[in-house]
Amino acid sequence: MELFKNFPGVIQFIQSYIFWYPFLMSLFWIAGSVIFSNFQENEKHLNINKINWPKISILIPCYNEEETIKETIDNLSKLSYPSFEIIAVNDGSKDSTEKILIELADKYECLRVISCRENKGKANALHIAAHASTSEYLLCIDSDALLSDKAPYYLINHFIENGERVGAVTGNPRIRNRDTLISKLQLVEYASIIGCIKRTQRVLGKVMTVSGVIVAFRKKALVDVGLWDRDMITEDIAVSWKLQKRFWDIRYEPRALCWMLVPETLQGIWKQRVRWAQGSQEVILRHYDIFKDYRQRRIWIIYIEQVLSILWSVLWLIMSIYFIFSAQDIKELLIWLSFNSFSMVLMSCIQLFLSLKYDSKYDNVFKYYIWAVWYPTVYWVVNVFVVISAIPKSIKSRIYGGYATWISPDRGMRSRSSL
């Protein structure tokens, strides 16, 4: 603490950074989402009957998914898409997932089941499914996902219309369980953070990650980059960077809806967010070499933003501890917290208003605007501790490597709201 007292300019600089970084990033995301929604968000009617749709392979990695897998495959079997196969990989499940899949394979001719004796991770399961697939286009979804009927059409249409350089198209995940406070908070976050960021990044021409819950790949592009990294905890983030480093284009299609379940316990959401943060940090540690190649310059800004975000979390924690132990009275500490909170709340409300407005075209989410008051506290503050917790995990993973095994995430209480 004496170090900061001896260098008051350092404190002032850190305070300015902590204040301005989220403020400016929020402005950046707002501007990007406005540009995307007004100039790139295609609302043109897709005439399904005029296109000769290619066969697709729907890949579903499963680990301990006995509560959700039947519903997911029942939903997929009813898709109107003219030609598809479903490949479900049971990755060493300890519950009755394998038994359910075998029963479903007898029921649905389009379903093929591959069962692994040992849990080797989601990326490895996708590797196996990709090798078993018989089509050029792979649609990867999670085992709790329910696709809208038009989603495959919207995704595959990008490969047809936009040329051979399109390597992946990510869809628009929507939340099914909306009855609890935690699920409502995530609904707000998916609209105001994830959707907003994806729109902005797509304007830049590069994205941080596809959505693992719903994404379509060109198999040739995946083969070109060696498929998914088996040693990375988030295979969706890792493969996004591999594709873009090889100059494959990744598109965002907000009309390709996919309904999913989200955690409804604090423990569940904590584990999920630490995993996401770890995956982002692993990518940063692995792909620092992009700065050696000027041709990669369009993705530099995504990399730098991730580094600045981690730095913000570390500095926020340091300054909070500093003020707690050095404040002359509680008033000084409250001024510090209020100074940072007000701007975040204000910008968050503006960002959320626009994001919910854009997303309400696909999902009736605008009525959840009242939950915006929770957003800055949950995202910015809790994210600090998520990022800090993930740092040692990502460093350990980078040093030791090995298969990134997984557990089935918290799917919530399965309480459904009408959609």
N, C-alpha and C positions, 0 to 999 in steps of 0.2 A: 504493500500500500504506500510505503514511503517513496517508492519509485515514481508513482503517479503524482505525488505531491511535489516532487522535485521537478517534474516536467508537466506543468499545467497545460502546455500546448498539446501534449499527447492526449490528455483527457478531452480537451475541446475537439480534437480531430476525431477521436473515437465516438464521441457524442454525436457529432455531425454525421458521421457515417451511419451510425445506428438509426438516426432519424431519417436521413435522406434516402438510404438504400430501399427500404420497403415502399416509401412514398413514390420514388421515381420508377421503381419496377411496376408498381400498380398502374401508374400513368402509361407506362410502356405496354403493359398487357391490355389496358383499355383501348389504346390507340390501335394495337394490332388486331384485336377482336372486332373493332368497328370496321377496319379496312377489310378484313376477311369476310365479315358478314355482308358487307355492302358490295364487294367486288368479286369475291371468290366462292361464296357459299351458294352453290348451284341449286336453284329451286326449279330448274327446268324439268318438265315432266319426262319421265323415263318410259318410253314405249317398249314394254317388255316383249311384245309379240313381234317386233321388227328386228330383233337381234338373235343370232344363232348362238345360244349360250353354251360355252364349253363345260365339260364335266369338271366338278370340283371334288376335292377330298376334304372332309371335315374331320379334324384331328382333336381328340379329347384326351388329355393326360389325366389320370385318376389316381388319387391316393386317399383311402378311407373316405369314400364319398357315398356311402350307402344311403344317406338321407336325401341326396339330391340327384344322383345320376339317372335314375329312372325317369324323373320328370324332364330332365334335359333331353334325353334321347327320344322320349315320346314326342316332345316338341319338335325336334329336328326331323323326325320321320314324317311329319305333316307339312313340311315345307313344300311350296309349289315349284321350287326351282326344278327344272326338267331332268337334270342328271347329276347325281351326287352319290358319294359313298361316305360312310361314317366309320372311322377307325378309332376305337377306344383302347387305350393302353392302361392296363391295371399295373401300377408301379409298386408291386409288393405290398398291397393293402393288407392291414391286419383285421379288418372287419369283413362284412359280407359283400363288398363291392364286386369281387370276382364272380361270385355266385349270381348276383343280380345281372351282371353283364352277359354271362352265358345264357341266362334265361331270356334276356332281351335279344340276343343274337338269334335264338330260335324263333323269336317272334317277328323280327325285322330282317328282311333279306339284304337291305342296304348296309347293315351293321356287321363289321368285323371286329373281333376282340383279340387283343394280344396281351398275354399275362406274363409279367416278370416276377420272378421269385423274390427279388431283393429290391429295396427302394434305392434307386440310383439318381433320383432327382427329376424334376419336371423337364429340364432340357434334354436329358437322356431319353425320356419317354417320347418327347417330340421327335428326336432323332429316329427312333425305331418306327414311329408312325409315318414319318416322311419317307423312309426307305420302303415301307409297305404300300404307300399310296400309288395310285395308278393314273393320276391326273397331274397336269402342269400347275394347277392353282390349288393352294392349300389354305383352308379356312380354319384357323386355330381358335378354340373357345375353351373357357373353363367349364368344369363339370357341374356348375350351378347355374349356367347361363341359359336364358331363354331368348332365342333370336326372333326378331320381328320377321314376318314372312318376306318382306322386301329387302332385308339387309344383304343377303348374298348377291342380289342383282346390283344394288348400289355399289358394293365393293368390287365385284368383278368387272363392272362397267368401266372403272378407271383403267384397268389393264387393257381393255379393248379400245377405248377412245384415246388414251394419252400416251401410247407408244411403248416400245420395248424397254425403256429405261425405268419404268415404274416397277419397283421391286416389292413394295408392300403398300397396303392401304389399311389404315386403322379406323375402326368404327367408333361409335358413340355409346359408351356404357351408361346405363341408367339404373337407378336403385329401386329395387322392389319393396324391401321392408322399410316402411316409413312411419312406424307407430311409436318408436322410442325417441328420446332426446338425442342419443348418440347417432342414430340413423338419420335423423333430420339434419343434424350438423354436417354429416357427410354428404347429404343431398345438396346442401348449400355449397359445400366445398367443391364437389364435382362440377357444379355449374360455374362458380365464381373463380376457381383456381384452375382445375384441370382442363375444362373446356376452353377457358379464356387463354390459357397458356398454349394449348395446342393450336388454337386459331392464330395466335401471334407468331408462334414458331413456324407455322406453315406459310405465313406471309414472308418470313425470312428465307424459306426454302429448305430448312432443316428442322428436325424435331428431336427432342431429347429422347423420347421413347414412343413406341407404338403401345396400344393398350392390349396387354396380354389376354384380357378376357374376350376380346373380339378383334382379330386382325387377319387379313388375307395376305398371302405371300405368293410371289412367282417362284416356283420351285427352282428354276434355273438361277435365280438371284441367290437363293439360300445355298445352293450347291457351290456357287462362285465364292462365297465367303466361308465355306466350311460348316454350314448349318449353325446351330446354336452352340454357345459355349457351355460345356458341362460343368465347369468350375466356377461359374458366376451365379450368385444367389438370385438375381433377377434376369432371367433369360431374355425377356422382352426388351429391356434397356440395352443389354449387351448386343443383341442381334441388330438393333436399330443403328448402333454406332458402326458395327461391322459393315452393314449394307451401305451406309452413307459414306464411309471412308472409301468404298469401292465405287462411289458415284452412282449408286442406285437411288432412285427417287422414292420418297415415302409420302403418300398422300393422306389427308384427313377427310373422312366422309361422315359428317354429322347426321345424315339421314339413315345411316346403317345402325339401327338401334339394337341394343342387347341388354336385356334385363338381368340383373345380378343381385345376389345377396351380399350384404356388408356386415362387418362385425357389430355386435350390439353390447359388447362388454368392454370395459376399459382395458383389460388385459389383452383382449383380442385385437383391438384397434392399435394398441401400443406395439404388439408384435408385428403387425402388418406394416406400420409406418417405419419401424426400425429396419425391417427387411427392405423396404423401398429405399430408405436413405443409404443403407449399406450397398445396395445395388448401384446407386448413383455414384457413390464414392469409389466403388470398385472400377467403374468405367473411367472415372477421372484418373485413377492410378494406372490403368492399363493403356489408355489412349492419349497420353501426354505428347506422343510423337506427332500428333496432327500439326503442331507448330513448326515442324521441320519441312512441311510440304505446303507451299503457297496455294496450291490447288484446293486445299482443305479449308481455305479461309472462311467459307460461309458457315462452317460449323464452329469456328473459333468462338463466336459470341455465345453459343450455347454452353461451351466448355467454361468460358470465363464467368458466365452467370452462375454456374454451379459452384465454382470456387468462391465467388463473392458471397453466395448464399451461406456456404459453410463458414466463411470468415465472419459474416454477420452474426451467426448463431454463437460462435465462440466469443466474440467481443461483447455481445449482449449479456452473456452469462458473466463474463469477467467484470463488466461495469456494474451489473446488478449486485454482485458480491462486494465490489468496491464501495458502492454507496451504502449498502447495509452495514458495513463495518466502519465506514468513515463519516457517515452523515452525523452532523452535530445534533440533529433532532429528527423526529419522524416527518416533520414538514418538508425537509430537503429531499427525503426519499420519495415522498408522495409527489412532489413537483417533478422529479425525474420520471416516475412511472406515468404520470398524467401527460407530460410533454410527449412521450413516445406513443402513448395509447390513443390520444385524441386524433392525431393525423392518420393512424392506421385504421381507426374506426371510420373516419370520414371517407377516406379513399376506398375502403372495403365496401361501404354502403353504395358508393357510386359504381364501383366495379361489379358488385353483385346485382344491382338493378339492371345494368346493361346485359350482363351474362344471362340472368334469368329471362330477360326479354327475348334474347336470341334463342335460348333453349326451349322456351315455351312453345315454339313452333312444332316441337317434336314431343313434348312431354309437359303436362300441366304442372309446372314447377313454380310459377310466379307467386302462388299463394303461400309459398314458404319464405317469402321475403322477410317476414318478421323475425326469422331466425338469424338474420344478418348480424344482430347484436352479439351473437356468440362467436361469430366467425373469426375476428382478429385474435381473440383470446385463445381459442383452440388452435388455430393454424400457426400464428407467429410465435406465441409463447411456448406452447407444447412442442412445436417443431424444433425449438432450440435444444431441448433435452433429447429429442429423438435423434437429431444430428450428432450430438455429442456422444450418445450411447452407441451409435453405429460406427464411429471412427475406429475404435480398437478392433471391432469385428471385421471391417473392411481391410485393415492393415494385416490382420492375422490371415485372412483369406488370401490376400495377395502373396504373402510369404509362403504359406503351406500348400495352397491349392487343393486339389482333390475334388471328388464329386460333390456338387452342391445339392445335398439331399433336402427333402422338404417334408412338411407336414400339411395336412389339410387345414386351411385357414378357418377362422371362426366365421361361420355362415349366418350368424345372428340367431334369433329365436324363431325364425321361419314364420313369423306372423306376417300375413300379407295385407297390404292395403289395396283397394281396387284401383286399377290403373286407368 
